[in-house]
Amino acid sequence: MVVVTGVLISFYVEKHRAREYKNNLKNHSLSRLASNIESDLDDSWYNHRLHTFAMDMCVVLLNDYEELRIDRRDSIGKCMGIACKYWTIFMDNPEEYLTLRNSGLIEFVEHDSLIMLLQKKYSSHLLYKQWESLILVNNDHLLQVFNQKTTGVGVTSGYGALRDDVELSNEDFNLIRRRKELSSSYLRDIDESIARDSLILKTIQCLLSEQP
């Protein structure tokens, strides 16, 4: 009985040590994941500000063009320059999450809602890439219009001014309207990602603070 008991105790101790080791790896991975998510939040807020600014310039062009074309053609050039040149690329960084998932350590994360949020977060990054691709294509066309129809440097900015001998066409306004719609849709998803990432970060921080 002494021998059997000793073997069982030894087995239990080794199993406990192995579990503690994997739990420590899991916590270390969660800590690095939290750092990545903080970076994602910084990127998301930057993207949000930039796309909001570009969208606002599109709104100005769509609503105030007839007034601006009379004596503020440099303002049209500025708005067009921002609309066609301001865009972003979300820098995806899923390595830590993939490591946590593929190593099996995610099984030690005893928080089902956190796992679901993480899965949704990294699957949604593909959607951001699709929006960015659509915006890039539209901006290429809008940039051609900007290069063809603006000249020099504006009085109040370095974006140039709408040339005196041209006006924006319906096709041009369609590109501007398209940019506004794409940025609006992108911003909607960015808003969701900011809310989700903030919740993920708070949950991870709470889990780590509960560890002995």
Phi, psi and omega in degrees: 000322179298316180296313181298316179298319179297319178296317181295318179296317179298318179297318180296317181297316180296319179295319179295318179297318179296320179292318178298321179297313179293325178294321177295320176297319179298315179296320179296319179293319177297322179297317178290325177296319178299320178297319178296320182291325174300319177295320178299320179295319177299316179297318182296318179293322176297313178301321181297313180296317184292315181289329174296317179298313180296319180295320178298322178294324176295320179298319178299315180297319183288326186265329190241013185301314184299327178282319183290328186294343183284306183219015178226052183288339174291328176294325176295317178299320180296313180298318179295318180300318179291318182298325185263347185247344183265107174204170188224163172236119179286123182275098182289136180221073186269003189303316183293321177295317179297322177297315179297319182285312186287336180279350183086357181292340180296339177294339180273354176275097186274063181207093187299320183293326177295317179298318179295320178295320179295318179299316180292321180302307187282338174284331181285344180298331177296325179293321178300319180297323179294316177299317181296323178294317179295319179296319180298316179297314180297320181294327177299317179292318180292327178294324176299318177297316180300315181293325182281328191249003175241160182210150174064198178244133182294164181293321185253000181205175179260021184264352183088177182229153175296129182299149183292336186263009180225161173225161176286136182266174176300323178297321178296316180294329176296321177294318179295317179295321178296318178298317179300315182293319180295316179294324178298316179293319178297318179297323178300316180288327177294320177301316179296320182292323178296315179296317181292314181295324178296319178292319178299314182298316179297320180294316179297316181298322178294318180297318181291325180290338179278348181286142180294000000 
